[in-house]
Amino acid sequence: MMPTTMSVSDLAKILFASTLQASDHPSPEQVRTVIEDGLRACHEDIASCAACVAQEAGDHPETYEARMRWALSAAVQVDPATLAVP
């Protein structure tokens, strides 16, 4: 079951761990879809998504800050209450 309270930070973690890139210039709908898919992939477990972020940050520390800044700015476009995750 999806967490009842998700923050923009939670959404950004899911987006950060995805393959979507800032250079793709994704639309808000694309961001929403990637977040929904990411939630399904991690079985709606935000801690699992956070572990992926930590792994990526460790593997690519030189890009972490810019990617997280992008993920946060993109995640702001998504209202967690409207996510379609069964």
C-alpha positions in Angstrom: 0.0 0.0 0.0 1.3 3.4 -0.9 2.4 5.6 2.0 -0.4 7.9 3.0 2.0 10.9 3.3 4.6 11.5 0.7 6.7 14.6 0.5 8.3 16.3 -2.4 11.6 14.9 -1.1 10.1 11.4 -1.3 9.0 12.0 -4.9 12.4 13.4 -5.7 14.2 10.3 -4.4 12.1 8.1 -6.7 12.8 10.4 -9.6 16.5 10.6 -8.8 16.8 6.8 -9.0 15.0 6.7 -12.3 16.5 6.7 -15.8 14.7 10.0 -16.7 17.2 12.8 -17.3 17.0 16.5 -17.0 18.3 16.8 -20.6 15.1 14.9 -21.7 13.2 18.1 -20.6 10.3 15.9 -19.3 6.8 17.2 -19.0 5.0 17.1 -15.7 3.0 14.1 -16.9 6.3 12.2 -17.8 7.6 13.0 -14.3 4.4 11.7 -12.8 4.5 8.5 -14.8 8.2 7.9 -13.9 7.4 8.4 -10.3 4.4 6.1 -10.4 6.5 3.4 -12.2 9.3 3.9 -9.7 6.9 3.4 -6.7 5.6 0.2 -8.2 9.2 -1.0 -8.9 10.2 -0.5 -5.3 6.9 -2.0 -4.0 5.8 1.4 -2.7 8.7 1.3 -0.2 10.2 4.8 0.1 13.2 3.4 2.1 14.0 1.1 -0.9 14.0 4.1 -3.2 16.2 6.0 -0.7 18.7 3.1 -0.8 18.9 3.5 -4.6 19.6 7.2 -4.2 22.4 6.4 -1.7 23.9 3.9 -4.1 23.8 6.3 -7.0 25.3 9.1 -4.9 28.2 6.8 -3.9 28.7 5.7 -7.5 28.5 9.2 -9.0 29.2 11.8 -6.3 30.2 14.4 -9.0 26.7 14.5 -10.4 24.7 13.9 -7.2 24.0 17.6 -6.3 22.9 18.7 -9.8 20.7 15.6 -10.3 19.0 15.9 -6.9 18.4 19.6 -7.5 16.7 18.7 -10.8 14.8 15.9 -9.2 13.5 18.2 -6.4 12.5 20.9 -8.9 10.7 18.4 -11.2 9.0 16.6 -8.2 7.4 19.9 -7.1 5.2 19.6 -10.2 3.5 16.4 -8.9 0.9 16.3 -6.2 1.4 13.1 -4.2 -2.3 12.7 -3.6 -2.9 12.3 -7.3 -0.5 9.4 -7.9 -2.1 6.4 -9.5 -0.4 3.5 -7.7 -2.6 0.5 -6.8 
